Amino acid sequence: MSRELITVTGPDAGTYLQGQLSQDVLALEVGGSASTLLLEPNGKLGYWFGVTRTGSDAFELDVDAGFGEAVVTRLQRFKIRTAAEIERREATPSSEEVPESDRIEAGVPRMGAEVAEGVIPAELGQAVIDASVSFTKGCYTGQELVARVDSRGGNVPRHLRRLVIDAGAVPPQGAEVVVDDKVVGSITSSAWSATRGAPVALAFVARSVVPPARAELRWPGGTSGAEIDELPATMAES
């Protein structure tokens, strides 16, 4: 997948990003990288991407292609009397192309699919929160909801789950996830896994469904059985 790079530079670059991103960017060494969330003031997503400190007053944001302009617009919204320049580069091919099925198996969210308007960050899974959020750095935009949900044990209405599909066609985005004849979620990403010899998918599923659980997938022109699994415990696990 192609990437877009956004540079944030200037005397106030670090302090500005510290107040906008969920990650403790001021704690990054030069050359250090981490994942981060960029939230709306109500704590909803937002965006999820990588941040690298490239200098004492310089940072680079690594964003899914097609979302660079939106991230710049969001960052510019609160930049008032701030000595920092925010610039977007054109999309470039990624040197670390990851097959879609591998991304799904690893439970890694993608902007425009799992990372979408209205999603509560904790719904993406504890691995994303652990990798992307600092609970000690101080205030940032959208912090209140993230901190409140964490203090309640990550209790959210639905959770991102991995599905291994019995066989046949790859179900489309939006296919319904049905358990006990009740729609409990919908697919956000899907792909054929050569390793499994079957499709795999990610879906937001109601918290009442405890994995492992059987489900039926339904979409116009197709149905299939599937197993609902937990996501890997860490972002590196697959």
Order of alpha helices (4+ residues) and beta strands (2+ residues): beta-alpha-beta-beta-beta-alpha-beta-alpha-alpha-alpha-beta-beta-beta-beta-beta-beta
